[in-house]
Amino acid sequence: MNVTDVSDDQIPNPTGYDRLDLMFARQRQLMVRYKNIERRNSANYPDDYPVDLHSRPGQAILRDMAWRVVEELAESAEASREHPDTPHAIEELSDALHFLIELTLLAGLPYNKLISHPDDMPGHDMLDKYWGLNLAVNDFAWHYWGVTENLGCAMNCLRNKAWKDTHVLTDVEKFHVWLRRTWLAFMSLAHAHELDPDGLYRIYFKKAEVNAWRQKTKY
C-alpha cells in the first residue's frame, strides 16, 4: 500500500480546524502504536513526551529522530533527481514531515509556537501563515540543505554528548529558534516542490493512512 491507494475521503475535512493542529494530533496517534513497535525492536523510545531537553537520554532520542528526518530528505532529494516525473520525491518528503512533527512533539514545541509571532502573520491557520513567510528559490539542493543545516544547528544546541562527562544545560530558547528555522526551511522546500498548504496537508494524511495500515498489518 502507498499514498496512491488512499482515497480523498480518508483525509479529514479541515473546515473549522487548523490544519497543522490536525497533523500534530494525528502524529500523536501514530506515536502511541509506534512506541510499542520500536521498543519491541530494541529502539530507544521514551515513556512519555516531551523529553527532558537537558538529559543525555532525552537528547539522544531527539538526535535519533533528527537523523530520521535527514534520511527521508536524502531519499526525497535522490528521487527528485532520479525520478523527477514520479510522485516518489513527494512521498519521501511526507515521511520527513512525519518525523519532523514527531521530533517537534518530543521537543515540546507546540504547533502554534513554530512562528515566533503568529498573530502578526496573515492566514487563517498555521500552514497559511507559513506560506506568507515563504521565500521561494527554485533550487532543490539549496532547499534540502537549508532544512538539514538548520536541523543540525538545533541538534548542536544539545551539548550532552555520550563521550562527554560534563553536564551542560540546554539553551532552550536557542534550540527553539533553530527548530523554528528548520520548519521555515521545510515549508520553503515544500513550496519548491509546488505544494500549497492544502497539498502538504493532503500528502501528510495520505501517508499517515499508509503508516496506520502498516502498523495494523505488521508491515
PECORUR-V491562 format. One line per field, one symbol per residue. ss: DSSP state (2 for helix, 1 for strand, 0 for the rest). psi: psi as a letter, one per 30 degrees, with the letter a starting at -180 (. if undefined). burial: 1 if it has 16 or more other ideal C-beta (glycine too) atoms within 10 Angstrom, else 0. A space follows every 10 residues. Layout:
ss: ???
psi: ???
burial: ???
This chain:
ss: 0022200222 0000000022 2222222222 2222222222 0000000000 0000022222 2222222222 2222222222 2200000222 2222222222 2222222000 2220000222 0000022222 2220000002 2222222222 2222200000 0000000000 0222222222 2222222222 2200002222 2222222222 222222200
psi: kafffklfff kkjgkflkee eeeeeeeeee eeefeeeeef ggljklelll ljffleeeee eeeeeeeeee eeeeeeeeef eeifglgeee eeeeeeeeee eeeeeefgjl eggfkeifff klkfleeeee fffkjkkije eeeeeeeeee eeeefffjfi lfgkfkkkkk jeeeeeeeee eeeeeeeeee efghkleeee eeeefeeeee eeeeeegh.
burial: 0010010000 1001000111 1111011001 1001100000 0000100010 1010000111 1111110111 0110111011 0000000111 1111111111 1111111010 1001100000 0000111111 1000000001 0011011101 1011101101 0000000001 0000111111 1111111111 1110101001 1111111111 110000000
